[in-house]
């Protein structure tokens, strides 16, 4: 059941990324939330009456403890090993930081925490990226937040501010294969960043208690 005309505050991390930017725009134009906080390393460049930007390097989450207060946190943080510079730096952004933010959110009595993970995330995976995402999920689920939802999109479709060759190539392949990916393969189809953003908002504004939402399920949740 969806709620309307409420006085709520939403907090967004990673609002300069592919999904995060679309998510922030949607949040700022919906009537569900009266206050939106974007907390990140740089400005989004967006201006809305109910949007407040908090610029912080996020090297020490304790610095933004007071800002991490509201009704729901949307965490869209994520990088690549290449951009991060090392596996250790990657883990700090994609595992350690989200877990620390979730812990502070719990202490500040935030009721919902919704985060983007990845299809195939598995703490026991032999793939470093998927293992890191799986470890992040495991640690988050151990934090006693009343409602935590992990979304696992497949390859994200949309235009990034930065060019990623491997991702660009993957998108071309995905467009060719998606029409024949049926049944169990359906969850591996590419998914639009806009669809993921809409799904996250709809999940936040529902009584859904499902902890992990897979990519094909996001397609349904993302319908307007």
C-alpha distance (Angstrom), angle and dihedral (degrees) to the residues before:
residue distance angle dihedral
X1 . . .
X2 3.80 . .
X3 3.76 126.0 .
X4 3.80 124.1 -138.5
X5 3.79 138.7 -175.9
X6 3.80 91.7 23.8
X7 3.78 130.8 150.7
X8 3.78 101.3 -124.1
X9 3.79 140.2 150.8
X10 3.81 122.5 -142.6
X11 3.79 123.6 -165.4
X12 3.80 121.7 -156.1
X13 3.78 128.5 -162.6
X14 3.79 119.6 -171.9
X15 3.80 95.4 25.5
X16 3.82 93.4 154.5
X17 3.82 92.5 61.3
X18 3.78 129.4 92.0
X19 3.80 97.4 -89.9
X20 3.79 97.0 24.3
X21 3.79 95.5 60.3
X22 3.80 93.2 50.7
X23 3.79 90.2 44.5
X24 3.79 92.4 52.5
X25 3.80 92.5 50.5
X26 3.79 91.3 50.2
X27 3.80 92.5 48.1
X28 3.79 91.5 50.6
X29 3.78 92.1 53.7
X30 3.80 98.7 44.3
X31 3.80 124.1 90.8
X32 3.81 92.3 -139.0
X33 3.81 94.5 85.0
X34 3.79 126.8 44.2
X35 3.81 95.7 -172.5
X36 3.79 129.2 38.0
X37 3.79 124.9 -171.8
X38 3.78 121.3 -166.3
X39 3.79 111.2 -164.4
X40 3.78 117.0 -171.6
X41 3.77 151.6 116.5
X42 3.79 94.8 -87.4
X43 3.78 141.0 17.4
X44 3.78 119.5 -85.1
X45 3.79 91.0 -143.0
X46 3.81 89.5 -128.1
X47 3.79 124.7 127.0
X48 3.79 124.0 -160.5
X49 3.83 130.2 153.3
X50 3.80 93.6 -117.9
X51 3.82 96.5 39.9
X52 3.80 121.8 103.8
X53 3.79 119.5 -176.4
X54 3.78 121.8 -151.6
X55 3.80 111.8 -166.2
X56 3.79 112.4 -155.6
X57 3.82 133.9 146.3
X58 3.82 89.4 -129.1
X59 3.80 91.1 -139.8
X60 3.80 88.6 126.8
X61 3.83 113.7 29.3
X62 3.80 89.6 -165.9
X63 3.82 87.5 74.8
X64 3.79 90.9 67.3
X65 3.80 97.5 38.2
X66 3.83 93.5 117.2
X67 3.80 91.3 48.7
X68 3.81 91.6 52.8
X69 3.77 93.1 80.4
X70 3.78 124.3 112.4
X71 3.79 144.3 83.6
X72 3.79 103.1 -72.3
X73 3.80 137.4 12.8
X74 3.78 120.2 -150.2
X75 3.81 109.7 -162.2
X76 3.80 114.8 -164.2
X77 3.79 96.6 159.7
X78 3.77 116.6 142.7
X79 3.77 142.2 132.6
X80 3.80 140.7 171.8
X81 3.79 128.9 -104.4
X82 3.80 89.1 -116.8
X83 3.79 93.5 53.3
X84 3.80 93.7 40.7
X85 3.80 90.7 51.4
X86 3.80 98.0 -132.7
X87 3.78 143.4 23.3
X88 3.79 89.3 -105.6
X89 3.80 92.5 53.9
X90 3.81 89.8 46.3
X91 3.81 91.1 54.4
X92 3.80 90.7 50.6
X93 3.81 91.4 57.4
X94 3.79 101.3 35.6
X95 3.79 100.8 35.0
X96 3.78 117.3 12.0
X97 3.81 98.3 41.7
X98 3.83 97.4 49.0
X99 3.81 90.8 47.2
X100 3.81 92.0 50.8
X101 3.80 91.4 47.5
X102 3.80 91.3 49.8
X103 3.80 91.1 50.5
X104 3.80 91.6 52.4
X105 3.81 90.7 45.1
X106 3.79 89.7 54.5
X107 3.80 91.4 50.2
X108 3.81 88.8 49.9
X109 3.82 89.3 52.3
X110 3.80 96.4 -113.7
X111 3.80 104.9 168.0
X112 3.80 101.8 -156.1
X113 3.79 132.8 40.0
X114 3.80 118.4 -179.1
X115 3.79 119.7 -176.1
X116 3.80 139.0 178.3
X117 3.78 115.0 -124.2
X118 3.80 125.5 158.8
X119 3.76 139.8 -94.5
X120 3.78 108.3 -97.6
X121 3.80 95.0 27.2
X122 3.80 108.1 162.2
X123 3.79 128.9 160.8
X124 3.81 88.6 -145.6
X125 3.80 96.8 47.8
X126 3.79 120.3 127.7
X127 3.80 88.1 -139.3
X128 3.81 110.7 90.5
X129 3.81 95.0 -145.3
X130 3.81 94.9 49.0
X131 3.80 92.0 41.7
X132 3.80 91.2 53.2
X133 3.79 91.2 49.6
X134 3.80 90.1 47.7
X135 3.80 92.0 50.7
X136 3.79 89.3 49.4
X137 3.81 90.9 52.6
X138 3.80 92.4 47.9
X139 3.80 93.4 51.2
X140 3.81 93.0 45.6
X141 3.79 92.6 52.2
X142 3.80 88.8 54.1
X143 3.81 90.5 59.1
X144 3.77 110.5 92.3
X145 3.81 99.4 -124.7
X146 3.85 110.2 150.3
X147 3.80 92.8 -126.6
X148 3.80 124.1 15.8
X149 3.80 121.9 170.2
X150 3.80 124.5 -171.7
X151 3.79 116.9 -162.2
X152 3.79 119.1 -157.5
X153 3.79 110.1 -162.9
X154 3.78 122.8 -176.3
X155 3.82 118.9 -133.6
X156 3.79 108.3 -23.4
X157 3.79 116.8 -125.3
X158 3.78 119.3 -152.0
X159 3.79 142.8 81.3
X160 3.79 116.1 -69.0
X161 3.79 124.8 -158.6
X162 3.80 87.0 -126.9
X163 3.80 127.2 51.9
X164 3.80 118.8 -120.3
X165 3.80 111.4 -174.1
X166 3.81 96.4 -161.3
X167 3.78 92.0 48.7
X168 3.81 92.4 46.5
X169 3.80 90.5 52.5
X170 3.78 91.1 46.6
X171 3.79 91.3 53.0
X172 3.81 91.2 55.1
X173 3.80 91.1 50.9
X174 3.80 91.5 44.8
X175 3.80 93.1 53.7
X176 3.80 89.2 55.3
X177 3.80 96.5 45.7
X178 3.83 101.8 36.6
X179 3.84 95.9 83.2
X180 3.83 91.2 59.3
X181 3.80 96.2 41.8
X182 3.80 101.5 103.5
X183 3.80 136.3 151.8
X184 3.79 112.5 6.1
X185 3.80 90.1 1.8
X186 3.80 92.8 58.7
X187 3.81 92.6 88.5
X188 3.82 89.3 61.2
X189 3.80 94.8 60.9
X190 3.78 116.2 115.5
X191 3.79 113.5 -97.6
X192 3.80 129.8 -153.0
X193 3.79 117.3 -112.2
X194 3.80 88.1 -131.8
X195 3.82 90.4 57.1
X196 3.81 91.6 51.3
X197 3.81 90.8 48.9
X198 3.81 92.5 50.7
X199 3.80 90.7 46.5
X200 3.80 91.8 53.1
X201 3.80 91.6 51.9
X202 3.80 92.8 46.5
X203 3.80 91.3 48.2
X204 3.80 90.8 49.6
X205 3.79 90.4 50.9
X206 3.80 95.3 50.8
X207 3.77 140.8 73.4
X208 3.79 90.0 -114.8
X209 3.80 112.1 143.9
X210 3.79 97.0 -177.1
X211 3.79 108.1 126.8
X212 3.81 100.2 -158.8
X213 3.81 122.7 37.0
X214 3.80 117.4 -168.0
X215 3.78 126.8 -144.4
X216 3.81 98.1 -100.1
X217 3.82 88.9 48.7
X218 3.80 89.3 51.3
X219 3.80 88.4 59.3
X220 3.80 88.3 62.3
X221 3.81 95.1 42.6
X222 3.80 90.1 47.9
X223 3.78 95.6 61.2
X224 3.80 112.5 116.0
